[in-house]
Amino acid sequence: MSDAPAGLFLGQSDAAQPEALLFHRANRHGVVAGATGTGKTVTLQIMAQGFSDAGVPVFCADVKGDLSGISQVGTPNEKLIARATEMALTLTPRAAPTVFWDLYGQKGHPIRTTVSEIGPVLMSRMLGLNEVQEGVMTVVFHIADKEGLLLLDLGDLRSLLVYVGENAERIGREVGNVAPASIAAIQRALLQLEQQGGDAFFGEPALKLEDMIRVGLDGRGQVNVLDSTRLMNSPRLYGAFLLWLLSELFEQLPEVGDPDRPRLVFFFDEAHLLFDDAPRALLDKVEQVVRLIRSKGVGVYFVTQNPADIPDSVLAQLGNRIQHALRAYTPSEQKGLKAASQSFRANPAFDTAEAIQGLGVGEALVSVLDEKGAPTVVARTKIRPPASRLGPATEAERAAVMAASPVRGLYDQTLNRESAEEILAARHAASDRAETQARAQSDAAKAAEAQAKANGKAVRADARERARTTPRARTSNRQTPMEALTKSVLRTAGSTLTRELLRGLLGGLKRR
């Protein structure tokens, strides 16, 4: 048996009927669920390779490292061959055309984007900020847009935070209060993200989506495998990155309606990491993207342990469902089991909840959308064996795949063009130079004034010293001969005049 042209062959049901996911319904999204060790990764692998064989590019996260085997030709053992024979399946081992990616650039080509492209909501999610701090982050992005400051990497964001803190009073009058405590909290969160290696994700050259949505000359779609073994240590970064990638696909891809097959299929492994402790605004964004991205020809498949990990508003949009075994030992697990069983269209041949608990490794309950878009009756299904390798690729094999990659050399070297950090540093340098110059002029003026005062004091002191040391001319009480003659004449004239006046007065009195 070969894959039917209209659908991806998943396996064979107990009723000896093939179970296939229709390509023209694949953009209606789906979920692959099941407990650890029940075969979710193998199911993801056969789905990824099946879409690739149909000419559909795929993006998937490799959480444990096992999915890297999709890049290698499979070597089926007797058990896999027997299962293929049971399904009348001709198993032809071959590898899928694979490109490895890694946010840290260690086990794949680096993936980068700019801080501006991430935006304040996802950046706040990455940093684990509260509502008040997220508001401050929104202000920071607003100031960057208003003043034309490019935010490319975390250095730019850190510099802009310092700038906002220094100008908090002016900025607060325009857009609201910016508390120094919030700025400090964001700075500390940035430091933690940098210590986790998150700074490698921000910068240029930024990822071009067309480098992921490739179809080879042989007609097979490119399988993009994101190595997430290290990334899982930063769950917020992991969830925010995948949501950003979905958002970019939604914003950049044109509307195509319902195509014959998807333009891209996106597998989101460990999906609960996206929704754990997610604020309402983030959940609304996820719901919006998942609901609308279907019209862009993108199918989104969440891979998780329990469908209950996914909010109902999102789960309701996942029409194609593959449920591996669940264990229900605790009340919460039993509740999740009940919810999972009730999400299927019941099969009268068995009890869905009991069937989920009794599934073996490599078995699943499958319900997909039919030609009319309605879910099929759930069927207990043996999943087909993969054509590629079960298990991880070696380091040498990974290196060989990367050496032959169509994007080799495009993202390996980091670019650092002028952005907020450099612009603000130049502003600070110019301000420092102006301040230094003004200070120097002020100091020179003060020095000149001090010198003038010192010169004046010196002149006055010199004058006093000269006055003190210069001998003064002596004065004498002796009269010169001329002074004595003059005084004598004046006294004689005064006496004569006085006597004459007295005589005149007395004579006049006598006559009366």
C-alpha positions as CSV (number, residue, x, y, z in Angstrom):
1,M,0.0,0.0,0.0
2,S,1.3,3.5,-0.8
3,D,0.1,6.8,0.5
4,A,-3.2,7.8,-1.1
5,P,-2.8,10.9,-3.2
6,A,-5.5,12.7,-1.3
7,G,-4.2,12.1,2.2
8,L,-1.4,11.2,4.5
9,F,-1.5,7.5,5.5
10,L,-1.4,7.3,9.4
11,G,-2.0,3.6,10.0
12,Q,-4.6,0.9,9.9
13,S,-7.6,0.6,12.2
14,D,-8.8,-2.5,14.0
15,A,-11.4,-2.8,11.2
16,A,-8.6,-3.2,8.7
17,Q,-9.4,0.2,7.3
18,P,-6.6,2.7,6.4
19,E,-6.7,5.9,8.4
20,A,-5.5,9.0,6.4
21,L,-5.4,12.7,7.1
22,L,-6.8,14.5,4.1
23,F,-4.4,17.1,2.7
24,H,-7.1,19.6,1.9
25,R,-8.3,19.4,5.5
26,A,-4.8,19.5,7.0
27,N,-4.9,23.3,7.5
28,R,-7.8,22.8,9.9
29,H,-5.1,22.1,12.6
30,G,-4.8,19.2,14.9
31,V,-3.5,17.7,18.1
32,V,-1.2,14.7,18.9
33,A,-1.5,13.7,22.6
34,G,-0.3,11.0,24.8
35,A,1.7,10.1,27.9
36,T,5.5,9.9,27.7
37,G,6.8,6.9,25.9
38,T,3.6,6.1,24.0
39,G,4.8,7.0,20.6
40,K,4.0,10.7,20.1
41,T,7.4,11.5,18.6
42,V,7.2,8.7,16.1
43,T,3.7,9.9,15.0
44,L,5.1,13.4,14.6
45,Q,8.0,12.0,12.5
46,I,5.8,10.0,10.1
47,M,3.4,13.0,9.7
48,A,6.3,15.4,9.0
49,Q,7.8,13.0,6.4
50,G,4.4,12.3,4.9
51,F,3.7,16.0,4.4
52,S,7.2,16.5,3.0
53,D,6.6,13.7,0.5
54,A,3.5,15.5,-0.6
55,G,5.4,18.7,-1.3
56,V,4.5,20.5,2.0
57,P,7.3,22.2,4.0
58,V,7.2,21.4,7.7
59,F,8.5,23.0,10.8
60,C,8.8,21.0,14.0
61,A,10.6,21.3,17.4
62,D,12.9,18.5,18.4
63,V,12.6,18.5,22.2
64,K,14.5,15.3,23.0
65,G,16.8,15.0,20.0
66,D,15.1,11.9,18.6
67,L,13.5,13.7,15.7
68,S,16.8,14.4,14.1
69,G,16.7,10.9,12.8
70,I,14.3,12.1,10.1
71,S,17.3,13.3,8.2
72,Q,18.7,9.8,7.9
73,V,17.6,6.7,5.9
74,G,15.7,4.3,8.1
75,T,16.9,0.8,8.9
76,P,13.7,-1.1,9.8
77,N,14.0,-4.0,12.2
78,E,11.9,-7.2,12.0
79,K,9.1,-5.7,14.2
80,L,8.7,-2.7,11.9
81,I,8.8,-4.8,8.8
82,A,6.2,-7.1,10.2
83,R,3.9,-4.1,11.0
84,A,4.3,-2.8,7.5
85,T,3.5,-6.2,6.1
86,E,0.4,-6.4,8.3
87,M,-0.8,-3.1,6.7
88,A,0.1,-4.2,3.2
89,L,2.5,-1.2,3.2
90,T,5.6,-1.2,1.0
91,L,8.2,0.3,3.4
92,T,10.9,2.1,1.4
93,P,13.5,3.5,3.7
94,R,14.7,7.0,2.9
95,A,15.5,10.3,4.6
96,A,13.5,13.5,4.5
97,P,15.2,16.7,3.1
98,T,16.1,18.3,6.4
99,V,17.4,21.7,7.6
100,F,18.6,21.9,11.2
101,W,18.0,25.1,13.2
102,D,19.0,26.2,16.7
103,L,18.4,29.5,18.5
104,Y,21.9,29.2,20.0
105,G,23.6,28.2,16.7
106,Q,25.2,25.1,18.1
107,K,23.3,22.2,16.6
108,G,21.8,24.0,13.6
109,H,21.7,27.3,11.7
110,P,21.1,30.3,14.0
111,I,17.6,31.7,14.1
112,R,17.5,35.4,14.9
113,T,14.9,38.1,15.0
114,T,15.0,41.7,16.3
115,V,13.6,43.0,19.5
116,S,11.3,45.3,17.5
117,E,9.8,42.3,15.7
118,I,9.1,40.4,18.9
119,G,7.1,43.4,20.3
120,P,6.3,44.3,23.9
121,V,3.8,41.6,24.6
122,L,6.0,38.6,23.7
123,M,9.1,40.3,25.2
124,S,7.2,40.7,28.5
125,R,6.2,37.0,28.3
126,M,9.9,36.0,27.7
127,L,11.0,38.0,30.7
128,G,8.1,37.0,33.0
129,L,7.0,40.5,33.7
130,N,3.9,41.5,35.7
131,E,1.2,43.8,34.4
132,V,2.8,47.0,35.6
133,Q,6.2,46.1,34.2
134,E,4.6,45.1,30.9
135,G,3.1,48.6,30.8
136,V,6.6,50.1,31.2
137,M,7.8,47.8,28.4
138,T,5.1,49.1,26.1
139,V,6.2,52.7,26.9
140,V,9.8,51.7,26.0
141,F,8.7,50.4,22.6
142,H,6.6,53.6,22.1
143,I,9.6,55.8,22.8
144,A,11.7,53.7,20.4
145,D,9.2,54.2,17.6
146,K,8.7,57.9,18.4
147,E,12.4,58.8,18.4
148,G,13.4,56.5,15.6
149,L,15.6,54.1,17.7
150,L,16.0,50.7,16.2
151,L,15.7,47.9,18.7
152,L,17.7,45.0,17.2
153,D,19.3,43.2,20.2
154,L,19.2,43.1,23.9
155,G,21.9,45.7,24.1
156,D,19.6,48.2,22.4
157,L,16.8,47.4,24.7
158,R,19.0,47.8,27.8
159,S,20.3,51.2,26.6
160,L,16.8,52.4,25.9
161,L,15.7,51.3,29.4
162,V,18.5,53.4,30.8
163,Y,17.5,56.3,28.6
164,V,13.8,56.1,29.7
165,G,14.9,55.9,33.3
166,E,17.0,59.0,33.0
167,N,14.2,60.9,31.3
168,A,11.3,59.4,33.3
169,E,9.9,62.8,34.4
170,R,9.6,64.1,30.9
171,I,8.3,60.8,29.4
172,G,5.9,60.4,32.3
173,R,4.2,63.7,31.5
174,E,3.6,62.4,27.9
175,V,2.6,58.7,28.4
176,G,2.2,58.1,32.1
177,N,4.4,57.4,35.1
178,V,7.5,55.2,34.6
179,A,8.6,53.9,38.0
180,P,12.4,53.4,38.5
181,A,11.5,50.2,40.4
182,S,9.9,48.7,37.2
183,I,12.9,49.7,35.1
184,A,15.2,48.0,37.5
185,A,13.0,44.8,37.5
186,I,13.1,44.7,33.7
187,Q,16.9,45.1,33.8
188,R,17.2,42.2,36.1
189,A,15.0,40.0,34.0
190,L,17.1,40.9,30.9
191,L,20.2,39.8,32.8
192,Q,18.6,36.4,33.5
193,L,17.6,36.0,29.9
194,E,21.1,36.8,28.8
195,Q,22.5,34.2,31.3
196,Q,20.2,31.6,29.8
197,G,21.7,32.4,26.3
198,G,18.6,34.2,25.1
199,D,20.7,37.1,23.7
200,A,21.8,34.9,20.8
201,F,18.2,34.9,19.5
202,F,18.1,38.7,19.1
203,G,20.0,40.4,16.3
204,E,20.7,40.3,12.6
205,P,20.5,38.8,10.0
206,A,16.9,38.1,10.9
207,L,15.2,34.9,9.7
208,K,13.5,35.1,6.3
209,L,10.4,32.9,6.2
210,E,11.0,31.9,2.6
211,D,14.1,30.1,3.8
212,M,11.8,27.7,5.7
213,I,9.1,27.4,3.1
214,R,11.1,25.6,0.5
215,V,10.2,22.8,-1.9
216,G,13.1,20.9,-3.5
217,L,13.6,20.1,-7.2
218,D,12.3,16.6,-6.4
219,G,9.0,18.0,-5.3
220,R,9.5,17.3,-1.6
221,G,8.9,19.9,1.1
222,Q,11.8,21.0,3.4
223,V,11.6,19.6,6.9
224,N,12.8,22.3,9.4
225,V,13.9,20.7,12.6
226,L,14.5,23.1,15.5
227,D,16.9,21.6,18.1
228,S,15.2,22.4,21.4
229,T,17.2,20.2,23.8
230,R,18.8,23.3,25.3
231,L,15.9,25.6,24.6
232,M,13.6,23.6,26.9
233,N,15.6,25.0,29.8
234,S,14.1,28.3,29.0
235,P,10.4,27.4,28.6
236,R,9.2,31.0,28.3
237,L,11.7,31.7,25.5
238,Y,10.6,28.5,23.8
239,G,6.9,29.3,23.9
240,A,7.3,32.9,22.9
241,F,9.6,32.1,20.0
242,L,7.2,29.6,18.5
243,L,4.3,32.0,18.9
244,W,6.4,34.7,17.3
245,L,7.1,32.4,14.4
246,L,3.4,31.7,14.0
247,S,2.6,35.4,14.2
248,E,5.2,36.1,11.5
249,L,3.7,33.5,9.2
250,F,0.2,35.0,9.8
251,E,1.4,38.5,9.0
252,Q,3.5,37.8,6.0
253,L,1.8,35.0,4.1
254,P,-1.0,36.0,1.7
255,E,-4.5,34.7,1.9
256,V,-5.1,31.4,0.0
257,G,-8.4,30.2,1.5
258,D,-8.6,26.4,1.5
259,P,-5.8,25.0,-0.7
260,D,-5.5,21.4,-2.0
261,R,-2.7,21.0,0.5
262,P,-1.1,23.3,3.1
263,R,1.7,25.7,2.3
264,L,3.3,24.8,5.6
265,V,2.6,22.5,8.5
266,F,3.7,23.7,12.0
267,F,4.2,21.2,14.8
268,F,4.3,22.7,18.3
269,D,5.8,20.1,20.7
270,E,5.4,20.4,24.5
271,A,2.5,22.8,23.8
272,H,1.7,23.2,27.4
273,L,4.7,25.5,27.8
274,L,3.0,28.1,25.7
275,F,-0.1,28.2,27.9
276,D,1.3,27.6,31.4
277,D,0.7,30.8,33.4
278,A,0.0,32.7,30.2
279,P,-1.8,36.1,30.7
280,R,-5.1,36.6,29.1
281,A,-3.7,38.9,26.4
282,L,-1.3,36.2,25.3
283,L,-4.0,33.5,25.2
284,D,-6.2,35.9,23.1
285,K,-3.3,36.3,20.7
286,V,-2.8,32.5,20.4
287,E,-6.5,32.0,19.8
288,Q,-6.6,34.7,17.1
289,V,-3.5,33.4,15.3
290,V,-4.7,29.8,15.3
291,R,-8.2,30.8,14.1
292,L,-7.0,33.0,11.3
293,I,-3.8,31.4,10.1
294,R,-5.8,28.6,8.5
295,S,-6.7,31.0,5.6
296,K,-3.0,31.5,5.0
297,G,-2.6,27.8,4.2
298,V,-0.8,26.9,7.4
299,G,-1.7,23.9,9.5
300,V,-0.8,24.0,13.2
301,Y,-0.5,20.7,15.2
302,F,0.0,20.8,19.0
303,V,1.9,17.9,20.5
304,T,1.3,17.5,24.2
305,Q,0.7,14.9,26.9
306,N,-2.9,15.7,27.5
307,P,-5.4,17.7,25.4
308,A,-6.4,19.4,28.7
309,D,-3.1,21.3,28.5
310,I,-4.6,23.3,25.7
311,P,-7.3,26.0,26.5
312,D,-10.8,25.1,25.3
313,S,-10.9,28.1,23.0
314,V,-7.9,26.8,21.1
315,L,-8.7,23.1,21.4
316,A,-12.1,23.7,19.7
317,Q,-10.2,24.7,16.5
318,L,-8.2,21.5,16.3
319,G,-10.2,19.2,14.0
320,N,-7.6,16.4,13.4
321,R,-6.9,14.4,16.5
322,I,-4.5,11.6,17.3
323,Q,-4.7,10.3,20.9
324,H,-2.0,8.0,22.3
325,A,-2.4,6.2,25.6
326,L,-3.1,8.2,28.8
327,R,-2.7,7.1,32.4
328,A,-5.2,8.1,35.0
329,Y,-3.9,7.5,38.5
330,T,-4.9,10.8,40.1
331,P,-8.2,12.7,40.2
332,S,-6.8,15.4,37.9
333,E,-5.5,12.7,35.4
334,Q,-9.0,11.0,35.5
335,K,-10.6,14.4,34.7
336,G,-8.2,14.9,31.8
337,L,-8.9,11.4,30.5
338,K,-12.7,12.0,30.6
339,A,-12.2,15.3,28.8
340,A,-10.0,13.6,26.1
341,S,-12.5,10.8,25.6
342,Q,-15.5,13.2,25.3
343,S,-13.7,15.2,22.6
344,F,-14.0,12.3,20.1
345,R,-17.0,11.3,18.0
346,A,-18.0,8.1,19.8
347,N,-17.5,4.7,18.2
348,P,-20.1,2.1,19.3
349,A,-17.6,-0.7,19.1
350,F,-15.7,0.4,22.2
351,D,-15.7,2.8,25.2
352,T,-13.4,5.6,24.3
353,A,-12.1,6.3,27.8
354,E,-11.2,2.6,28.4
355,A,-9.6,2.4,25.0
356,I,-7.3,5.4,25.7
357,Q,-6.0,3.7,28.8
358,G,-5.6,0.3,27.1
359,L,-3.6,1.6,24.0
360,G,-0.1,0.0,23.5
361,V,3.0,1.8,22.3
362,G,2.5,2.7,18.6
363,E,-1.3,2.6,18.9
364,A,-3.6,5.6,18.9
365,L,-7.2,6.7,18.7
366,V,-7.6,8.6,15.4
367,S,-10.3,11.0,14.3
368,V,-9.7,13.3,11.3
369,L,-11.9,15.6,9.2
370,D,-13.7,14.0,6.3
371,E,-14.4,15.4,2.9
372,K,-17.2,17.5,4.3
373,G,-15.1,18.8,7.2
374,A,-16.9,16.7,9.8
375,P,-14.9,14.6,12.3
376,T,-14.8,10.9,11.6
377,V,-15.8,8.3,14.1
378,V,-12.9,7.6,16.4
379,A,-10.9,4.5,15.3
380,R,-8.4,2.5,17.3
381,T,-5.3,2.6,15.0
382,K,-1.9,1.0,14.7
383,I,0.5,3.8,13.5
384,R,2.5,3.0,10.5
385,P,6.3,2.6,10.8
386,P,8.5,5.5,9.5
387,A,10.7,5.4,6.4
388,S,13.4,7.4,8.1
389,R,15.5,6.4,11.1
390,L,14.0,5.8,14.5
391,G,16.4,7.6,16.9
392,P,18.8,10.6,16.8
393,A,21.3,11.4,14.1
394,T,25.0,11.4,15.2
395,E,27.0,14.6,15.4
396,A,28.9,13.7,12.2
397,E,25.6,13.0,10.4
398,R,24.1,16.3,11.6
399,A,27.3,18.2,10.4
400,A,27.0,16.6,7.0
401,V,23.4,17.7,6.7
402,M,24.3,21.2,7.7
403,A,27.1,21.3,5.2
404,A,24.7,20.5,2.4
405,S,22.0,22.9,3.7
406,P,20.5,25.3,1.2
407,V,20.9,28.1,3.8
408,R,24.5,27.4,4.7
409,G,26.4,30.7,5.3
410,L,23.3,32.9,5.2
411,Y,22.9,33.2,9.0
412,D,26.2,32.1,10.5
413,Q,27.7,35.6,10.9
414,T,26.2,38.2,13.1
415,L,25.6,41.7,11.8
416,N,25.7,44.8,14.0
417,R,24.5,47.9,12.3
418,E,23.8,51.2,14.0
419,S,20.8,51.0,16.3
420,A,19.5,52.3,19.6
421,E,22.6,51.4,21.6
422,E,25.0,53.2,19.2
423,I,22.7,56.2,18.7
424,L,22.2,56.7,22.5
425,A,25.9,56.2,23.1
426,A,26.7,58.9,20.5
427,R,24.2,61.2,22.2
428,H,25.8,60.6,25.6
429,A,29.2,61.2,24.1
430,A,28.1,64.5,22.5
431,S,26.4,65.6,25.8
432,D,29.5,64.7,27.7
433,R,31.7,66.7,25.4
434,A,29.4,69.7,25.6
435,E,29.3,69.4,29.4
436,T,33.1,69.1,29.5
437,Q,33.5,72.2,27.3
438,A,31.0,74.2,29.3
439,R,32.7,73.2,32.5
440,A,36.1,74.1,31.0
441,Q,34.8,77.6,30.0
442,S,33.3,78.1,33.4
443,D,36.5,77.1,35.1
444,A,38.5,79.4,32.8
445,A,36.1,82.3,33.6
446,K,36.4,81.6,37.3
447,A,40.2,81.4,37.1
448,A,40.3,84.8,35.2
449,E,38.1,86.3,37.8
450,A,40.2,84.9,40.6
451,Q,43.3,86.2,38.9
452,A,41.8,89.7,38.5
453,K,40.9,89.7,42.2
454,A,44.4,88.6,43.1
455,N,45.9,91.3,40.9
456,G,43.7,94.0,42.5
457,K,44.7,92.8,46.0
458,A,48.4,92.9,44.9
459,V,48.1,96.5,43.6
460,R,46.4,97.7,46.8
461,A,48.9,95.9,49.0
462,D,51.8,97.5,47.0
463,A,50.3,101.0,47.3
464,R,49.9,100.5,51.1
465,E,53.5,99.3,51.3
466,R,54.8,102.3,49.4
467,A,52.7,104.7,51.5
468,R,54.1,103.0,54.6
469,T,57.7,103.2,53.5
470,T,57.8,106.7,51.9
471,P,59.0,109.5,54.5
472,R,56.6,112.4,55.1
473,A,57.6,116.2,55.0
474,R,57.9,117.8,58.5
475,T,55.7,120.8,59.4
476,S,57.1,123.9,61.5
477,N,55.3,126.5,63.8
478,R,57.7,129.3,63.0
479,Q,56.4,132.3,61.0
480,T,58.3,133.8,58.1
481,P,59.1,137.6,58.3
482,M,56.4,138.3,55.7
483,E,53.8,136.4,57.7
484,A,54.7,138.3,60.8
485,L,54.5,141.7,59.0
486,T,51.2,140.9,57.5
487,K,49.7,139.8,60.8
488,S,51.0,143.0,62.5
489,V,49.5,145.2,59.8
490,L,46.1,143.5,60.1
491,R,46.1,143.8,63.9
492,T,47.0,147.5,63.7
493,A,44.4,148.2,61.0
494,G,41.8,146.3,63.0
495,S,42.5,148.2,66.2
496,T,42.3,151.7,64.5
497,L,39.1,150.8,62.7
498,T,37.6,149.7,65.9
499,R,38.5,152.8,67.8
500,E,37.1,155.1,65.1
501,L,33.8,153.2,65.1
502,L,33.5,153.5,68.9
503,R,34.2,157.3,68.8
504,G,31.6,157.9,66.2
505,L,29.0,156.1,68.2
506,L,29.8,157.8,71.5
507,G,29.8,161.2,69.9
508,G,26.5,160.7,68.5
509,L,25.1,159.8,71.8
510,K,26.5,163.0,73.5
511,R,24.9,165.3,70.9
512,R,21.5,163.8,71.6
